[in-house]
Amino acid sequence: SESLRFVQAMKNGAFHSGIKRSPYEATFGNKMKMGLANSIIPKNVLPGLQTEEDLEAALTEPKANIVEVGEIDEEVEIDDDVETHGETIYVETRDIENKIPARTQKIKQHREESLIGLQKQARQMLQMSNKKMPIVLIGQTVKIKIPEVDRSKIDARTLMSKVLQVVDADFYRLGTKAGTLSQLFTRNQFTLCEENFLESAIIPENEIGIRQAVSQLSLTGGQGLIRCDCLKKCETNRCKCRSKNLLCNSRCHSSQACTNK
């Protein structure tokens, strides 16, 4: 956790390919100051530092120049005839106030250019996506990947479906031989088949879930998440597997003895 702030600073100061600048620069309008540039040592002293002894002397010097006006733009310089009181230099804020509108305009410009860069990157990503995934038309056959929890081990890995409707140009309503799927799908959730296997198939209008559709179209009746936690050898119909005429599997009742295998 001690080094987390340094890692975050490196990420904020790194060049971003989308906005063509670092996130820090897009937020504050100037590049991140790192190392000695972010210290209390005056900038006119930095060029003369050659060794570690010079740096230590600059830090421990009794009359070190400490500015009490917060962050100052890089172009603001401190005059030699500024009145000093002890070890502190009081600087008039007139020049700094005059630079505030320029800094604000600079930040606004950086943010507008960053927005343009992000929009350009989004268009490029969309073009790449459309190239990899061509447009699907109504009536074409597609394949949906079936989650492992919704099928048995010997069932097919994909579910053949037919595109019935396009909703809001981004979502697709699909239908199977067992019924119309209740959820909507995005383009990256299915793949297009080269042939229209379900072109002449009649799609029932009743809505159905993926797991239920897989169970009805499965040669073994499907399984999904059906498993039992019986403690008495699965001898009665209280066993979920036995009541559905299924054999217990490795997911059932851990290492307990079983008669339904």
N, C-alpha and C positions, 0 to 999 in steps of 0.2 A: 504493500500500500504506500510505502514511502516514495517509490519511483513512479507511481501512477500519474502524478501531475506532470512529470517530465514526458511520459509517453503521450499523454493527452496534448501537451504543448507541441510535440513533434507532429501529431496528426493535424492539429489546427494550423500549423505553419507549413504543411506539405502542399505541393502543387496539386490542384484538382483538375483533371482533364476535361471535366464538363464545364466548369465555370471559368477555366483558364486563369486561375489564381488560387491562392490559398483561402480556406474558409475564414481565417482571421482577417485577411485583407478585404474580403467581401463584406465583412461585418463592420470593421472599424476604419476602412479606407486607407490604411497604410500597412506595410509589412511588419511582421512580428519582430520585436527587438529581443535578441537573445544575447547571453553572455555579458560582456562589459558594456555593450550598448544599452543595456537595461539597468545599469548600476547608477550610483549617485555620483560617480566620478564625472567631472565636466568633460565635454567632448574635446575641448582644446588641450586637455591633458593626455587623452588616449593615444594620439600619435607618438608621444614621447616615451611610452611604456615599452621597454625592451626586455626586461627581466622580471622575475618574480619579486625581487627586492624593490624594483620601481613600483610595482603594483601595490605591494605592502606599504610602502612609504606614502603612496597617494591615498590609500584608505585610512591610514593612521595620522595623516597630517592634521595638525590642530586647526588649521584654517581651511579645511575642506569646504568646497562650495556646495552647500545644500540649498536647493531651491524649494520654497514652500508654496508653490502654486500648482501642485499636482503635475499632471502630464503636460508637457510643452511640445509643440510641433518641432520637428527636426530643424527647421529653418530659423527658429527663434534663437537669437544670440544674446548673451548677457554682456552689457557694456562694462568696460573696466572701471568707469567712474560711478558705478552703482554704490550707494551708501551702504555700508556694512555695520551690523550691530553684533558684536561678539563673533560667533561662528556661523551666523545665518545671514543670507543675502535676501533682501526683500526686493522683488522685481515688480515693476508696474505691469498691470494686467491689460493695459490699453492695447498693446500690440497683439496680445493673445486673443482678446475679444474681437479684434478686427479680423482674425484668421478663423474664427468660429464659423461664419457663413461659408467660407471657402472649404473648410473641412467637411461641413455638412453636405455641400454640393458634391464633394469628392466621394463621400460615402454613398450618396444617392446614385452617382454615376456607376460606381462599382457594383452596387446591387442590381441596377438595371441591366448592366452587361452580364452579370451572373445569371439573371433570369433568362436572358436571350440565349446564353450558352446551355442552360438546362433544357430549354425548349427545343433547341437544335439537337441535343443528345437524345431527348425523348423521341423526336421524329426519326432519328437514325435507328433507335432500338425498335420502333414500331415497324419500320421498313424491313429490318432483319427478321422480325417475328412473322410478318406477312409473307416473306420469302420462304421461310422454313415451314410455315403452316398456311397452305393456300386456303382461299375462301371456300366454305362449304355451302352448297345449295340445298334447298328444301327437297326432300325425297331421296337424297343420297344416303348410302349406308356407311356407318362409322362404327368404330370399336371403342368400348369403354373399358378401362382397366378396372378389374374387380379387386377390391381390398381383400387381403388374406383372411380377415375376420368375417367376411361375408360369403366365403365359399369353403368347400371341403378341399382336401388335398388333391383329389383326383378330378375336380371340376376344371373347366376351362378358365384361363387367366383373364380372358376378355369377354365382354358381352356385346353381341351384335345388336345394333340399334339403327333406327331410321330417323332422320331429321324431319320433325313435324312442323316446327315453327321457329322463327328467329325473333327474339324479344330484345328490343332496344339496340339492335345491331351488334350486341356483344354477347348475348346469352342465347342458348339453344335449348329447345324442348325436344326430347328424344322419346321414341317409343320402341317397344320390343314386342315379340309375339305374346308375351304374358301380359302386356298392358303398357300404358303411358307412364314413364318415370315421373315421379312427383317433383323432383328437384330440377332446377335449371343448371346447365353446364356451360362453362366457358370453352373457348377454342382449344386451349392447351390441355383440357381434360380428356380428349378423345383424339383418335387418329382416323383419317379418311381411308376407306377401302377403295381399291381400284375397281372393283365390280359392285354393282348394286344387287346384293344378295336378297335384300328385303324389299325389292321394288314392287313386287306383286303381292307381298304379304299383307294381310289385314291386321291392323294394329287396333286392339281393343281400346275403348275410350276410358276404361277405369284406371285411376291413378294407382301406382304401385311403387314400392321402394326397390332399391337395387338388390338388397338381400332377399326380398320376397320373389323378385323376378328370377334371380339365380336359382332359388330353391325350386321354383316351378319348372324351369327349363333344365334342371340338372338331371342326369341319368340316375344318380344315387339319392335324389331327394334333397340334396344340399345338406349343409351342417351349420355353417356360420359359427355363432358363439354358443351353440347348444352343448352344454356339458353338465355333469352332475357332481354333486359333493356328497354322495351317499356314504354312510358309515356302516351299512348293514348289507354289503355284498350285492346291492342292486337287484334284489330278488322280487320286488313288487313294482307296480306301475307308478309308484311315487318317484321312481327314478326317471328323470327327464329323458334320458336316452332310450330306456326301455319303452316308455310311453309313446315315443315317436318311432318305434321299431328301428332304432339305431344302436349300433354297438358302442360301448364305451371306448374312449380313446385315451391317448397319453395325457390329455388335458384334464381328465376326470379324476376326482378323489385321490390325487397324489399316489401313494403306494399302498392304499387299502386293498384288501382282497375283493374280488369282483367275480360274479358269475355271468355277467353280460358281455363276454368278449368272444 
